[in-house]
Amino acid sequence: YDETNKAPVGRVIARLFNSQFNKLVDTQITDSGGKYYFMAGDAKYYVTYEHKAYHPQKTGIIDLAGKDAEVITVDVNLKKN
């Protein structure tokens, strides 16, 4: 969502990475409501976000080690360029 007005941001590129190997696992584009999700499990991950009108963002580590498939969704506030 947009940091200033809390509006959802569509067409953001969200990329899921395995944190141990810094390997790209999956890529999603947010819908008009700013929604996306990844299915992942049994590892540690982080997510990056890119949009041409906003500064890139990166999450902290999402620890799913020892878990079966889980849905990853993270709310992120994006700052305009």
mmCIF file as gemmi writes it, N, C-alpha and C atoms, coordinates in Angstrom:
data_model
loop_
_atom_site.group_PDB
_atom_site.id
_atom_site.type_symbol
_atom_site.label_atom_id
_atom_site.label_alt_id
_atom_site.label_comp_id
_atom_site.label_asym_id
_atom_site.label_entity_id
_atom_site.label_seq_id
_atom_site.pdbx_PDB_ins_code
_atom_site.Cartn_x
_atom_site.Cartn_y
_atom_site.Cartn_z
_atom_site.occupancy
_atom_site.B_iso_or_equiv
_atom_site.pdbx_formal_charge
_atom_site.auth_seq_id
_atom_site.auth_asym_id
_atom_site.pdbx_PDB_model_num
ATOM 1 N N . TYR Axp A 1 ? 0.831 -1.185 0 1 0 ? 1 A 1
ATOM 2 C CA . TYR Axp A 1 ? 0 0 0 1 0 ? 1 A 1
ATOM 3 C C . TYR Axp A 1 ? 0.87 1.24 0 1 0 ? 1 A 1
ATOM 4 N N . ASP Axp A 2 ? 0.287 2.34 -0.458 1 0 ? 2 A 1
ATOM 5 C CA . ASP Axp A 2 ? 0.985 3.617 -0.497 1 0 ? 2 A 1
ATOM 6 C C . ASP Axp A 2 ? 1.145 4.148 0.925 1 0 ? 2 A 1
ATOM 7 N N . GLU Axp A 3 ? 2.354 4.55 1.271 1 0 ? 3 A 1
ATOM 8 C CA . GLU Axp A 3 ? 2.64 4.995 2.637 1 0 ? 3 A 1
ATOM 9 C C . GLU Axp A 3 ? 1.855 6.252 3.032 1 0 ? 3 A 1
ATOM 10 N N . THR Axp A 4 ? 1.63 7.16 2.099 1 0 ? 4 A 1
ATOM 11 C CA . THR Axp A 4 ? 0.998 8.435 2.451 1 0 ? 4 A 1
ATOM 12 C C . THR Axp A 4 ? -0.52 8.35 2.59 1 0 ? 4 A 1
ATOM 13 N N . ASN Axp A 5 ? -1.184 7.639 1.675 1 0 ? 5 A 1
ATOM 14 C CA . ASN Axp A 5 ? -2.647 7.598 1.731 1 0 ? 5 A 1
ATOM 15 C C . ASN Axp A 5 ? -3.229 6.215 2.021 1 0 ? 5 A 1
ATOM 16 N N . LYS Axp A 6 ? -2.378 5.233 2.247 1 0 ? 6 A 1
ATOM 17 C CA . LYS Axp A 6 ? -2.771 3.858 2.58 1 0 ? 6 A 1
ATOM 18 C C . LYS Axp A 6 ? -3.584 3.164 1.483 1 0 ? 6 A 1
ATOM 19 N N . ALA Axp A 7 ? -3.541 3.692 0.262 1 0 ? 7 A 1
ATOM 20 C CA . ALA Axp A 7 ? -4.256 3.076 -0.862 1 0 ? 7 A 1
ATOM 21 C C . ALA Axp A 7 ? -3.468 1.872 -1.388 1 0 ? 7 A 1
ATOM 22 N N . PRO Axp A 8 ? -4.158 0.821 -1.813 1 0 ? 8 A 1
ATOM 23 C CA . PRO Axp A 8 ? -3.462 -0.329 -2.394 1 0 ? 8 A 1
ATOM 24 C C . PRO Axp A 8 ? -2.728 0.072 -3.668 1 0 ? 8 A 1
ATOM 25 N N . VAL Axp A 9 ? -1.606 -0.577 -3.918 1 0 ? 9 A 1
ATOM 26 C CA . VAL Axp A 9 ? -0.811 -0.289 -5.114 1 0 ? 9 A 1
ATOM 27 C C . VAL Axp A 9 ? -0.814 -1.527 -6.002 1 0 ? 9 A 1
ATOM 28 N N . GLY Axp A 10 ? -1.364 -1.391 -7.19 1 0 ? 10 A 1
ATOM 29 C CA . GLY Axp A 10 ? -1.38 -2.488 -8.151 1 0 ? 10 A 1
ATOM 30 C C . GLY Axp A 10 ? -0.135 -2.488 -9.009 1 0 ? 10 A 1
ATOM 31 N N . ARG Axp A 11 ? 0.081 -3.597 -9.679 1 0 ? 11 A 1
ATOM 32 C CA . ARG Axp A 11 ? 1.191 -3.765 -10.619 1 0 ? 11 A 1
ATOM 33 C C . ARG Axp A 11 ? 2.565 -3.635 -9.971 1 0 ? 11 A 1
ATOM 34 N N . VAL Axp A 12 ? 2.648 -4.034 -8.701 1 0 ? 12 A 1
ATOM 35 C CA . VAL Axp A 12 ? 3.94 -4.101 -8.013 1 0 ? 12 A 1
ATOM 36 C C . VAL Axp A 12 ? 4.522 -5.489 -8.285 1 0 ? 12 A 1
ATOM 37 N N . ILE Axp A 13 ? 5.799 -5.545 -8.592 1 0 ? 13 A 1
ATOM 38 C CA . ILE Axp A 13 ? 6.466 -6.832 -8.813 1 0 ? 13 A 1
ATOM 39 C C . ILE Axp A 13 ? 6.963 -7.331 -7.456 1 0 ? 13 A 1
ATOM 40 N N . ALA Axp A 14 ? 6.429 -8.469 -7.024 1 0 ? 14 A 1
ATOM 41 C CA . ALA Axp A 14 ? 6.84 -9.092 -5.759 1 0 ? 14 A 1
ATOM 42 C C . ALA Axp A 14 ? 7.641 -10.346 -6.115 1 0 ? 14 A 1
ATOM 43 N N . ARG Axp A 15 ? 8.847 -10.434 -5.564 1 0 ? 15 A 1
ATOM 44 C CA . ARG Axp A 15 ? 9.712 -11.588 -5.845 1 0 ? 15 A 1
ATOM 45 C C . ARG Axp A 15 ? 10.06 -12.294 -4.543 1 0 ? 15 A 1
ATOM 46 N N . LEU Axp A 16 ? 9.887 -13.611 -4.538 1 0 ? 16 A 1
ATOM 47 C CA . LEU Axp A 16 ? 10.195 -14.449 -3.379 1 0 ? 16 A 1
ATOM 48 C C . LEU Axp A 16 ? 11.564 -15.084 -3.586 1 0 ? 16 A 1
ATOM 49 N N . PHE Axp A 17 ? 12.451 -14.925 -2.588 1 0 ? 17 A 1
ATOM 50 C CA . PHE Axp A 17 ? 13.801 -15.487 -2.654 1 0 ? 17 A 1
ATOM 51 C C . PHE Axp A 17 ? 14.035 -16.444 -1.495 1 0 ? 17 A 1
ATOM 52 N N . ASN Axp A 18 ? 14.765 -17.529 -1.764 1 0 ? 18 A 1
ATOM 53 C CA . ASN Axp A 18 ? 15.26 -18.403 -0.716 1 0 ? 18 A 1
ATOM 54 C C . ASN Axp A 18 ? 16.444 -17.677 -0.087 1 0 ? 18 A 1
ATOM 55 N N . SER Axp A 19 ? 16.377 -17.407 1.214 1 0 ? 19 A 1
ATOM 56 C CA . SER Axp A 19 ? 17.417 -16.585 1.846 1 0 ? 19 A 1
ATOM 57 C C . SER Axp A 19 ? 18.754 -17.31 1.992 1 0 ? 19 A 1
ATOM 58 N N . GLN Axp A 20 ? 18.731 -18.629 2.069 1 0 ? 20 A 1
ATOM 59 C CA . GLN Axp A 20 ? 19.989 -19.362 2.232 1 0 ? 20 A 1
ATOM 60 C C . GLN Axp A 20 ? 20.853 -19.258 0.976 1 0 ? 20 A 1
ATOM 61 N N . PHE Axp A 21 ? 20.217 -19.339 -0.188 1 0 ? 21 A 1
ATOM 62 C CA . PHE Axp A 21 ? 20.958 -19.348 -1.445 1 0 ? 21 A 1
ATOM 63 C C . PHE Axp A 21 ? 20.779 -18.061 -2.25 1 0 ? 21 A 1
ATOM 64 N N . ASN Axp A 22 ? 19.99 -17.096 -1.737 1 0 ? 22 A 1
ATOM 65 C CA . ASN Axp A 22 ? 19.634 -15.882 -2.48 1 0 ? 22 A 1
ATOM 66 C C . ASN Axp A 22 ? 19.135 -16.228 -3.877 1 0 ? 22 A 1
ATOM 67 N N . LYS Axp A 23 ? 18.314 -17.274 -3.952 1 0 ? 23 A 1
ATOM 68 C CA . LYS Axp A 23 ? 17.8 -17.773 -5.226 1 0 ? 23 A 1
ATOM 69 C C . LYS Axp A 23 ? 16.341 -17.367 -5.394 1 0 ? 23 A 1
ATOM 70 N N . LEU Axp A 24 ? 16.016 -16.843 -6.575 1 0 ? 24 A 1
ATOM 71 C CA . LEU Axp A 24 ? 14.638 -16.483 -6.889 1 0 ? 24 A 1
ATOM 72 C C . LEU Axp A 24 ? 13.782 -17.742 -6.953 1 0 ? 24 A 1
ATOM 73 N N . VAL Axp A 25 ? 12.676 -17.737 -6.207 1 0 ? 25 A 1
ATOM 74 C CA . VAL Axp A 25 ? 11.778 -18.887 -6.155 1 0 ? 25 A 1
ATOM 75 C C . VAL Axp A 25 ? 10.529 -18.638 -6.999 1 0 ? 25 A 1
ATOM 76 N N . ASP Axp A 26 ? 9.963 -17.428 -6.905 1 0 ? 26 A 1
ATOM 77 C CA . ASP Axp A 26 ? 8.726 -17.129 -7.617 1 0 ? 26 A 1
ATOM 78 C C . ASP Axp A 26 ? 8.578 -15.614 -7.77 1 0 ? 26 A 1
ATOM 79 N N . THR Axp A 27 ? 7.79 -15.214 -8.753 1 0 ? 27 A 1
ATOM 80 C CA . THR Axp A 27 ? 7.49 -13.804 -8.987 1 0 ? 27 A 1
ATOM 81 C C . THR Axp A 27 ? 5.985 -13.654 -9.166 1 0 ? 27 A 1
ATOM 82 N N . GLN Axp A 28 ? 5.416 -12.638 -8.539 1 0 ? 28 A 1
ATOM 83 C CA . GLN Axp A 28 ? 3.998 -12.318 -8.68 1 0 ? 28 A 1
ATOM 84 C C . GLN Axp A 28 ? 3.859 -10.828 -8.953 1 0 ? 28 A 1
ATOM 85 N N . ILE Axp A 29 ? 2.765 -10.449 -9.6 1 0 ? 29 A 1
ATOM 86 C CA . ILE Axp A 29 ? 2.424 -9.037 -9.813 1 0 ? 29 A 1
ATOM 87 C C . ILE Axp A 29 ? 1.144 -8.785 -9.019 1 0 ? 29 A 1
ATOM 88 N N . THR Axp A 30 ? 1.142 -7.715 -8.22 1 0 ? 30 A 1
ATOM 89 C CA . THR Axp A 30 ? -0.048 -7.432 -7.423 1 0 ? 30 A 1
ATOM 90 C C . THR Axp A 30 ? -1.209 -7.026 -8.323 1 0 ? 30 A 1
ATOM 91 N N . ASP Axp A 31 ? -2.424 -7.388 -7.884 1 0 ? 31 A 1
ATOM 92 C CA . ASP Axp A 31 ? -3.612 -6.988 -8.627 1 0 ? 31 A 1
ATOM 93 C C . ASP Axp A 31 ? -3.965 -5.542 -8.287 1 0 ? 31 A 1
ATOM 94 N N . SER Axp A 32 ? -5.081 -5.057 -8.803 1 0 ? 32 A 1
ATOM 95 C CA . SER Axp A 32 ? -5.469 -3.652 -8.58 1 0 ? 32 A 1
ATOM 96 C C . SER Axp A 32 ? -5.719 -3.351 -7.108 1 0 ? 32 A 1
ATOM 97 N N . GLY Axp A 33 ? -5.996 -4.377 -6.31 1 0 ? 33 A 1
ATOM 98 C CA . GLY Axp A 33 ? -6.174 -4.208 -4.871 1 0 ? 33 A 1
ATOM 99 C C . GLY Axp A 33 ? -4.889 -4.375 -4.085 1 0 ? 33 A 1
ATOM 100 N N . GLY Axp A 34 ? -3.755 -4.532 -4.802 1 0 ? 34 A 1
ATOM 101 C CA . GLY Axp A 34 ? -2.465 -4.686 -4.15 1 0 ? 34 A 1
ATOM 102 C C . GLY Axp A 34 ? -2.227 -6.077 -3.58 1 0 ? 34 A 1
ATOM 103 N N . LYS Axp A 35 ? -3.042 -7.046 -3.991 1 0 ? 35 A 1
ATOM 104 C CA . LYS Axp A 35 ? -2.944 -8.392 -3.419 1 0 ? 35 A 1
ATOM 105 C C . LYS Axp A 35 ? -2.083 -9.321 -4.266 1 0 ? 35 A 1
ATOM 106 N N . TYR Axp A 36 ? -1.402 -10.236 -3.572 1 0 ? 36 A 1
ATOM 107 C CA . TYR Axp A 36 ? -0.568 -11.273 -4.178 1 0 ? 36 A 1
ATOM 108 C C . TYR Axp A 36 ? -0.396 -12.365 -3.139 1 0 ? 36 A 1
ATOM 109 N N . TYR Axp A 37 ? 0.131 -13.509 -3.528 1 0 ? 37 A 1
ATOM 110 C CA . TYR Axp A 37 ? 0.519 -14.528 -2.544 1 0 ? 37 A 1
ATOM 111 C C . TYR Axp A 37 ? 1.513 -15.492 -3.176 1 0 ? 37 A 1
ATOM 112 N N . PHE Axp A 38 ? 2.283 -16.135 -2.316 1 0 ? 38 A 1
ATOM 113 C CA . PHE Axp A 38 ? 3.211 -17.184 -2.715 1 0 ? 38 A 1
ATOM 114 C C . PHE Axp A 38 ? 2.905 -18.423 -1.889 1 0 ? 38 A 1
ATOM 115 N N . MET Axp A 39 ? 3.068 -19.595 -2.482 1 0 ? 39 A 1
ATOM 116 C CA . MET Axp A 39 ? 3.027 -20.852 -1.742 1 0 ? 39 A 1
ATOM 117 C C . MET Axp A 39 ? 4.483 -21.272 -1.539 1 0 ? 39 A 1
ATOM 118 N N . ALA Axp A 40 ? 4.853 -21.52 -0.291 1 0 ? 40 A 1
ATOM 119 C CA . ALA Axp A 40 ? 6.238 -21.885 0.003 1 0 ? 40 A 1
ATOM 120 C C . ALA Axp A 40 ? 6.267 -22.721 1.273 1 0 ? 40 A 1
ATOM 121 N N . GLY Axp A 41 ? 7.383 -23.368 1.526 1 0 ? 41 A 1
ATOM 122 C CA . GLY Axp A 41 ? 7.525 -24.147 2.744 1 0 ? 41 A 1
ATOM 123 C C . GLY Axp A 41 ? 8.931 -24.655 2.95 1 0 ? 41 A 1
ATOM 124 N N . ASP Axp A 42 ? 9.202 -25.052 4.184 1 0 ? 42 A 1
ATOM 125 C CA . ASP Axp A 42 ? 10.437 -25.696 4.632 1 0 ? 42 A 1
ATOM 126 C C . ASP Axp A 42 ? 11.717 -24.978 4.189 1 0 ? 42 A 1
ATOM 127 N N . ALA Axp A 43 ? 11.76 -23.688 4.412 1 0 ? 43 A 1
ATOM 128 C CA . ALA Axp A 43 ? 12.969 -22.891 4.154 1 0 ? 43 A 1
ATOM 129 C C . ALA Axp A 43 ? 12.761 -21.5 4.747 1 0 ? 43 A 1
ATOM 130 N N . LYS Axp A 44 ? 13.776 -20.668 4.59 1 0 ? 44 A 1
ATOM 131 C CA . LYS Axp A 44 ? 13.68 -19.269 5.008 1 0 ? 44 A 1
ATOM 132 C C . LYS Axp A 44 ? 13.69 -18.417 3.747 1 0 ? 44 A 1
ATOM 133 N N . TYR Axp A 45 ? 12.844 -17.4 3.746 1 0 ? 45 A 1
ATOM 134 C CA . TYR Axp A 45 ? 12.642 -16.591 2.551 1 0 ? 45 A 1
ATOM 135 C C . TYR Axp A 45 ? 12.684 -15.102 2.879 1 0 ? 45 A 1
ATOM 136 N N . TYR Axp A 46 ? 12.784 -14.292 1.827 1 0 ? 46 A 1
ATOM 137 C CA . TYR Axp A 46 ? 12.5 -12.865 1.914 1 0 ? 46 A 1
ATOM 138 C C . TYR Axp A 46 ? 11.821 -12.46 0.613 1 0 ? 46 A 1
ATOM 139 N N . VAL Axp A 47 ? 11.121 -11.324 0.647 1 0 ? 47 A 1
ATOM 140 C CA . VAL Axp A 47 ? 10.379 -10.852 -0.513 1 0 ? 47 A 1
ATOM 141 C C . VAL Axp A 47 ? 10.859 -9.44 -0.852 1 0 ? 47 A 1
ATOM 142 N N . THR Axp A 48 ? 11.035 -9.172 -2.14 1 0 ? 48 A 1
ATOM 143 C CA . THR Axp A 48 ? 11.362 -7.823 -2.602 1 0 ? 48 A 1
ATOM 144 C C . THR Axp A 48 ? 10.177 -7.288 -3.392 1 0 ? 48 A 1
ATOM 145 N N . TYR Axp A 49 ? 10.041 -5.948 -3.403 1 0 ? 49 A 1
ATOM 146 C CA . TYR Axp A 49 ? 8.936 -5.281 -4.092 1 0 ? 49 A 1
ATOM 147 C C . TYR Axp A 49 ? 9.498 -4.171 -4.959 1 0 ? 49 A 1
ATOM 148 N N . GLU Axp A 50 ? 9.017 -4.094 -6.215 1 0 ? 50 A 1
ATOM 149 C CA . GLU Axp A 50 ? 9.467 -3.057 -7.137 1 0 ? 50 A 1
ATOM 150 C C . GLU Axp A 50 ? 8.28 -2.479 -7.896 1 0 ? 50 A 1
ATOM 151 N N . HIS Axp A 51 ? 8.275 -1.167 -8.012 1 0 ? 51 A 1
ATOM 152 C CA . HIS Axp A 51 ? 7.292 -0.44 -8.811 1 0 ? 51 A 1
ATOM 153 C C . HIS Axp A 51 ? 7.977 0.837 -9.271 1 0 ? 51 A 1
ATOM 154 N N . LYS Axp A 52 ? 7.733 1.233 -10.504 1 0 ? 52 A 1
ATOM 155 C CA . LYS Axp A 52 ? 8.467 2.374 -11.063 1 0 ? 52 A 1
ATOM 156 C C . LYS Axp A 52 ? 8.232 3.678 -10.314 1 0 ? 52 A 1
ATOM 157 N N . ALA Axp A 53 ? 7.098 3.832 -9.634 1 0 ? 53 A 1
ATOM 158 C CA . ALA Axp A 53 ? 6.797 5.088 -8.936 1 0 ? 53 A 1
ATOM 159 C C . ALA Axp A 53 ? 7.204 5.069 -7.46 1 0 ? 53 A 1
ATOM 160 N N . TYR Axp A 54 ? 7.758 3.933 -6.975 1 0 ? 54 A 1
ATOM 161 C CA . TYR Axp A 54 ? 8.072 3.78 -5.558 1 0 ? 54 A 1
ATOM 162 C C . TYR Axp A 54 ? 9.497 3.28 -5.356 1 0 ? 54 A 1
ATOM 163 N N . HIS Axp A 55 ? 10.02 3.529 -4.163 1 0 ? 55 A 1
ATOM 164 C CA . HIS Axp A 55 ? 11.328 2.984 -3.794 1 0 ? 55 A 1
ATOM 165 C C . HIS Axp A 55 ? 11.202 1.471 -3.602 1 0 ? 55 A 1
ATOM 166 N N . PRO Axp A 56 ? 12.202 0.698 -4.017 1 0 ? 56 A 1
ATOM 167 C CA . PRO Axp A 56 ? 12.172 -0.757 -3.787 1 0 ? 56 A 1
ATOM 168 C C . PRO Axp A 56 ? 12.15 -1.06 -2.284 1 0 ? 56 A 1
ATOM 169 N N . GLN Axp A 57 ? 11.521 -2.161 -1.922 1 0 ? 57 A 1
ATOM 170 C CA . GLN Axp A 57 ? 11.441 -2.599 -0.523 1 0 ? 57 A 1
ATOM 171 C C . GLN Axp A 57 ? 11.842 -4.064 -0.435 1 0 ? 57 A 1
ATOM 172 N N . LYS Axp A 58 ? 12.258 -4.455 0.749 1 0 ? 58 A 1
ATOM 173 C CA . LYS Axp A 58 ? 12.64 -5.852 1.01 1 0 ? 58 A 1
ATOM 174 C C . LYS Axp A 58 ? 12.184 -6.202 2.422 1 0 ? 58 A 1
ATOM 175 N N . THR Axp A 59 ? 11.596 -7.386 2.584 1 0 ? 59 A 1
ATOM 176 C CA . THR Axp A 59 ? 11.159 -7.826 3.908 1 0 ? 59 A 1
ATOM 177 C C . THR Axp A 59 ? 12.332 -8.394 4.69 1 0 ? 59 A 1
ATOM 178 N N . GLY Axp A 60 ? 12.098 -8.623 5.958 1 0 ? 60 A 1
ATOM 179 C CA . GLY Axp A 60 ? 13.033 -9.398 6.758 1 0 ? 60 A 1
ATOM 180 C C . GLY Axp A 60 ? 12.854 -10.877 6.413 1 0 ? 60 A 1
ATOM 181 N N . ILE Axp A 61 ? 13.526 -11.726 7.144 1 0 ? 61 A 1
ATOM 182 C CA . ILE Axp A 61 ? 13.455 -13.168 6.899 1 0 ? 61 A 1
ATOM 183 C C . ILE Axp A 61 ? 12.092 -13.705 7.341 1 0 ? 61 A 1
ATOM 184 N N . ILE Axp A 62 ? 11.491 -14.511 6.47 1 0 ? 62 A 1
ATOM 185 C CA . ILE Axp A 62 ? 10.238 -15.215 6.762 1 0 ? 62 A 1
ATOM 186 C C . ILE Axp A 62 ? 10.62 -16.672 6.97 1 0 ? 62 A 1
ATOM 187 N N . ASP Axp A 63 ? 10.51 -17.152 8.207 1 0 ? 63 A 1
ATOM 188 C CA . ASP Axp A 63 ? 11.004 -18.488 8.566 1 0 ? 63 A 1
ATOM 189 C C . ASP Axp A 63 ? 9.891 -19.523 8.471 1 0 ? 63 A 1
ATOM 190 N N . LEU Axp A 64 ? 9.984 -20.371 7.444 1 0 ? 64 A 1
ATOM 191 C CA . LEU Axp A 64 ? 9.047 -21.478 7.282 1 0 ? 64 A 1
ATOM 192 C C . LEU Axp A 64 ? 9.777 -22.816 7.404 1 0 ? 64 A 1
ATOM 193 N N . ALA Axp A 65 ? 10.952 -22.818 8.006 1 0 ? 65 A 1
ATOM 194 C CA . ALA Axp A 65 ? 11.74 -24.045 8.153 1 0 ? 65 A 1
ATOM 195 C C . ALA Axp A 65 ? 10.944 -25.079 8.939 1 0 ? 65 A 1
ATOM 196 N N . GLY Axp A 66 ? 10.891 -26.284 8.413 1 0 ? 66 A 1
ATOM 197 C CA . GLY Axp A 66 ? 10.196 -27.379 9.075 1 0 ? 66 A 1
ATOM 198 C C . GLY Axp A 66 ? 8.695 -27.379 8.873 1 0 ? 66 A 1
ATOM 199 N N . LYS Axp A 67 ? 8.182 -26.473 8.073 1 0 ? 67 A 1
ATOM 200 C CA . LYS Axp A 67 ? 6.733 -26.4 7.833 1 0 ? 67 A 1
ATOM 201 C C . LYS Axp A 67 ? 6.409 -26.902 6.435 1 0 ? 67 A 1
ATOM 202 N N . ASP Axp A 68 ? 5.209 -27.451 6.312 1 0 ? 68 A 1
ATOM 203 C CA . ASP Axp A 68 ? 4.717 -27.809 4.991 1 0 ? 68 A 1
ATOM 204 C C . ASP Axp A 68 ? 4.327 -26.53 4.275 1 0 ? 68 A 1
ATOM 205 N N . ALA Axp A 69 ? 3.678 -26.652 3.154 1 0 ? 69 A 1
ATOM 206 C CA . ALA Axp A 69 ? 3.303 -25.486 2.345 1 0 ? 69 A 1
ATOM 207 C C . ALA Axp A 69 ? 2.503 -24.465 3.15 1 0 ? 69 A 1
ATOM 208 N N . GLU Axp A 70 ? 2.917 -23.233 3.063 1 0 ? 70 A 1
ATOM 209 C CA . GLU Axp A 70 ? 2.248 -22.101 3.72 1 0 ? 70 A 1
ATOM 210 C C . GLU Axp A 70 ? 2.055 -21.006 2.675 1 0 ? 70 A 1
ATOM 211 N N . VAL Axp A 71 ? 1.072 -20.168 2.916 1 0 ? 71 A 1
ATOM 212 C CA . VAL Axp A 71 ? 0.848 -19.011 2.051 1 0 ? 71 A 1
ATOM 213 C C . VAL Axp A 71 ? 1.597 -17.828 2.652 1 0 ? 71 A 1
ATOM 214 N N . ILE Axp A 72 ? 2.361 -17.136 1.815 1 0 ? 72 A 1
ATOM 215 C CA . ILE Axp A 72 ? 3.092 -15.943 2.262 1 0 ? 72 A 1
ATOM 216 C C . ILE Axp A 72 ? 2.401 -14.714 1.69 1 0 ? 72 A 1
ATOM 217 N N . THR Axp A 73 ? 1.962 -13.84 2.565 1 0 ? 73 A 1
ATOM 218 C CA . THR Axp A 73 ? 1.458 -12.519 2.188 1 0 ? 73 A 1
ATOM 219 C C . THR Axp A 73 ? 1.971 -11.548 3.23 1 0 ? 73 A 1
ATOM 220 N N . VAL Axp A 74 ? 2.525 -10.458 2.791 1 0 ? 74 A 1
ATOM 221 C CA . VAL Axp A 74 ? 3.083 -9.47 3.701 1 0 ? 74 A 1
ATOM 222 C C . VAL Axp A 74 ? 2.559 -8.093 3.296 1 0 ? 74 A 1
ATOM 223 N N . ASP Axp A 75 ? 2.055 -7.33 4.256 1 0 ? 75 A 1
ATOM 224 C CA . ASP Axp A 75 ? 1.658 -5.948 3.99 1 0 ? 75 A 1
ATOM 225 C C . ASP Axp A 75 ? 2.9 -5.076 4.035 1 0 ? 75 A 1
ATOM 226 N N . VAL Axp A 76 ? 3.112 -4.299 2.983 1 0 ? 76 A 1
ATOM 227 C CA . VAL Axp A 76 ? 4.299 -3.451 2.889 1 0 ? 76 A 1
ATOM 228 C C . VAL Axp A 76 ? 3.872 -2.041 2.503 1 0 ? 76 A 1
ATOM 229 N N . ASN Axp A 77 ? 4.388 -1.046 3.23 1 0 ? 77 A 1
ATOM 230 C CA . ASN Axp A 77 ? 4.109 0.326 2.838 1 0 ? 77 A 1
ATOM 231 C C . ASN Axp A 77 ? 5.209 0.807 1.898 1 0 ? 77 A 1
ATOM 232 N N . LEU Axp A 78 ? 4.809 1.329 0.757 1 0 ? 78 A 1
ATOM 233 C CA . LEU Axp A 78 ? 5.749 1.774 -0.265 1 0 ? 78 A 1
ATOM 234 C C . LEU Axp A 78 ? 5.841 3.289 -0.252 1 0 ? 78 A 1
ATOM 235 N N . LYS Axp A 79 ? 7.084 3.783 -0.356 1 0 ? 79 A 1
ATOM 236 C CA . LYS Axp A 79 ? 7.345 5.222 -0.366 1 0 ? 79 A 1
ATOM 237 C C . LYS Axp A 79 ? 7.523 5.682 -1.806 1 0 ? 79 A 1
ATOM 238 N N . LYS Axp A 80 ? 6.841 6.758 -2.173 1 0 ? 80 A 1
ATOM 239 C CA . LYS Axp A 80 ? 6.969 7.311 -3.53 1 0 ? 80 A 1
ATOM 240 C C . LYS Axp A 80 ? 8.38 7.822 -3.773 1 0 ? 80 A 1
ATOM 241 N N . ASN Axp A 81 ? 8.812 7.733 -5.031 1 0 ? 81 A 1
ATOM 242 C CA . ASN Axp A 81 ? 10.125 8.262 -5.428 1 0 ? 81 A 1
ATOM 243 C C . ASN Axp A 81 ? 10.155 9.756 -5.273 1 0 ? 81 A 1
